[in-house]
Amino acid sequence: MSIYREGYEIYLKKCEQFGLEPINFHYYVIQLSQEQLNAYNEQARNSKGSN
């Protein structure tokens, strides 16, 4: 779940940069596409394997 939180932090910074009102974390996660979720999960698996 921490990898989703990292993505959310980037999202928050971009919203601030462009003067947009961000959605909360829960809605951010449910708005991710299956492709995005798969990429996050794959990255998390790879980072666990390298530790």
C-alpha positions as CSV (number, residue, x, y, z in Angstrom):
1,M,0.0,0.0,0.0
2,S,2.9,2.3,0.5
3,I,3.6,2.4,-3.2
4,Y,0.1,3.8,-3.7
5,R,0.8,6.4,-1.1
6,E,3.9,7.4,-2.9
7,G,1.9,7.9,-6.1
8,Y,-0.7,9.9,-4.2
9,E,2.0,12.2,-2.8
10,I,3.1,12.9,-6.4
11,Y,-0.5,13.5,-7.4
12,L,-0.9,16.0,-4.5
13,K,2.2,17.9,-5.6
14,K,0.9,18.1,-9.2
15,C,-2.5,19.3,-8.0
16,E,-0.8,22.0,-5.9
17,Q,1.4,22.9,-8.9
18,F,-1.5,23.4,-11.2
19,G,-3.9,24.9,-8.6
20,L,-6.3,21.9,-8.6
21,E,-8.3,20.5,-5.7
22,P,-7.1,16.9,-5.1
23,I,-9.4,14.0,-4.3
24,N,-8.8,12.0,-1.1
25,F,-6.6,8.9,-1.0
26,H,-9.5,6.5,-1.0
27,Y,-11.0,7.9,-4.2
28,Y,-7.5,8.2,-5.8
29,V,-6.9,4.5,-5.3
30,I,-10.4,3.4,-6.6
31,Q,-9.9,5.6,-9.7
32,L,-6.7,3.8,-10.7
33,S,-7.1,1.6,-13.8
34,Q,-6.4,-2.2,-13.6
35,E,-3.2,-1.5,-15.7
36,Q,-2.0,1.1,-13.2
37,L,-2.7,-1.3,-10.3
38,N,-0.9,-4.1,-12.0
39,A,2.1,-1.8,-12.6
40,Y,2.2,-0.7,-9.0
41,N,2.0,-4.3,-7.8
42,E,4.7,-5.5,-10.2
43,Q,7.0,-2.7,-9.0
44,A,6.3,-3.6,-5.4
45,R,7.1,-7.3,-6.0
46,N,10.3,-6.3,-7.8
47,S,11.4,-4.0,-5.0
48,K,10.8,-6.7,-2.4
49,G,12.9,-9.2,-4.4
50,S,15.8,-6.8,-4.6
51,N,15.9,-6.2,-0.8
